Amino acid sequence: MPSHLNHLLLISITLLHITYASSPPTWTFTAYPLPSCASEPTISLNGTGEVECTETAQQMRSYRFSATTETATNWSYSVRLYDQKECLYLSMIHDERDGECQGVGFWSWNVFGFER
């Protein structure tokens, strides 16, 4: 490959990394309330998040996001994600409205939104 094409490829990869690394993660999420939250509806939502704290020795990452349910109620969650061998998965969500209601769920997201 000609050297000028190599240089162009390197620039393209660098710009791609900067674009994704500087963007907040995006995901779709479905929440399943625990029995203590049985009165709350099961919700599905889309959201974006900002890194809230630094990684610990266990590579824990916290994200916070707000979302609107089907009933147009604003929900605020604090989220913990664990990174093991580049496999990020959800540990727990927390409904901060009353500080008591917790639930678990499953995530999918644009993995390029996370800095490795």
Secondary structure, DSSP 8 states (H G I E B T S, - for coil): --HHHHHHHHHHHHHHHHHHHTS--EEEEEEEE-GGGTTS--EEEEEE-EE-S---TT-EEEEEEEEE-TT--EEEEEEEEEEETTEEEEEEEEETTTS--EEEEEEEE-GGGS--
